[in-house]
Amino acid sequence: MVENVVYPAYFDVDRSRSEGRRVPTDLAVEDPTVDEIAKAVQQVGYDAVIEREKTYSREYEPRGAVVVRGTDDTAKNDLVQAIAAYIGILRE
């Protein structure tokens, strides 16, 4: 079973690409949380496990991570883009 780890920095509009953002600024949001990411992952159709103590390698403060399970058929970039779209919908 394939697992992908997704960090809040991937979706943070205040970060640059070199600082870890993986989505375009029009899909990025301010201060994304692991709870929002987990909800978006479930909306996309995968299982999500929140790990609150994790720290992204380019950050100093732990903001957590979300482990996405069952992504055998999906590239990580496609997964991140879909999650970003759902986070935007959840915030509306």
Buried (B, 14 or more C-beta within 10 A) or exposed (E): EEEBBBBBBBBBBEBEEEEBBBBEEEBBBEEBBBBBBBBBBEBBEBBBEBEEEBBBEEBEEEBBBBBBBEBEEBEBEEBBBBBBBBBBEBEE
